[in-house]
């Protein structure tokens, strides 16, 4: 930003230069995603859930929300999303149990991403052992999450993954 003035009286001119936005936008202002996904988000904290939902929807993804581990398992089994985002600290069963249950019932057909505040090496190891394909620590970078989602969708040949 810079300001220019010819002195007292004629006013001033303020110039603001903004960088070009390098992501394509849809007509409704949402960021266009190369491939849109159906995403099950399992998150019990209302503010974190709302933020993640909005960010994903801005990228054109369809988000199905579950606020407990058991509701999340049901949503994944019913919806068969392209990706499941699972908080580890849930009120009924933890995210590790969700990961193990999904892997035992449908295998790796729905990639699961641990999206959690737990980020120690032992937490990452436990999420891998529970069947999670990735472990992202909150606060997460939406671009990192989007890249992971796109990677999973590109690797999958299942048309149900895309919206």
Protein Blocks (a to p, Z undefined) as FASTA:
>chain_A
ZZddebehjapaddddddddfbdcdfkopacdfbacddddddfbfklmmmmmmmmmmnop
acdddfbfklmmmmmmmnopabdcddfbdfkbcfklmmmmmmmmnojmbccddddfblcf
klmmmmmmnopabdcdddddfklmmmmmmmmmmmpccfklpZZ
